[in-house]
Amino acid sequence: LAADLKWDMTTVENLYSLAIVQRRDIYSVRDLNQSHLPMLRSIRDKSLAAIKDKFGVPSSLIRVYLHYQPAYYHLHIHFAHMRYMVGAPHIGKSIALSDVIQNIELCGDYYQKMSLTYYIKDGHAL
């Protein structure tokens, strides 16, 4: 878990951190399946505990999400204070980690099978 450059590490309401997965073979949510559930739960649980211990922010005030499509293709998970809006998740761009876990529990290869809607900005190369 590392503080994002957007966060000054002092204003708790602006808390914004990333958990960057050590494995280099997981690029995005599309690569996740049932074999990754223990890793995802561990990242969630350990990161939320570290945020609580270090900054006193309970998990109920932390958004935990992934972007699709991501800014860079190495799986990373965002942890942001509910009051922080700069890196806040946007409809059509973010997926809550709790939803990712639940979807994979329901269907082990959910993200290989399902269509995912996402939005791009005007003027994007696509």
Secondary structure as GFF3:
##gff-version 3
##sequence-region A 1 126
A	DSSP	beta_strand	2	3	.	.	.	ID=ss1
A	DSSP	three_ten_helix	12	14	.	.	.	ID=ss2
A	DSSP	beta_strand	16	20	.	.	.	ID=ss3
A	DSSP	three_ten_helix	29	31	.	.	.	ID=ss4
A	DSSP	three_ten_helix	34	36	.	.	.	ID=ss5
A	DSSP	alpha_helix	37	55	.	.	.	ID=ss6
A	DSSP	three_ten_helix	59	61	.	.	.	ID=ss7
A	DSSP	beta_strand	62	67	.	.	.	ID=ss8
A	DSSP	beta_strand	76	81	.	.	.	ID=ss9
A	DSSP	beta_strand	94	96	.	.	.	ID=ss10
A	DSSP	alpha_helix	97	106	.	.	.	ID=ss11
A	DSSP	alpha_helix	110	113	.	.	.	ID=ss12
###
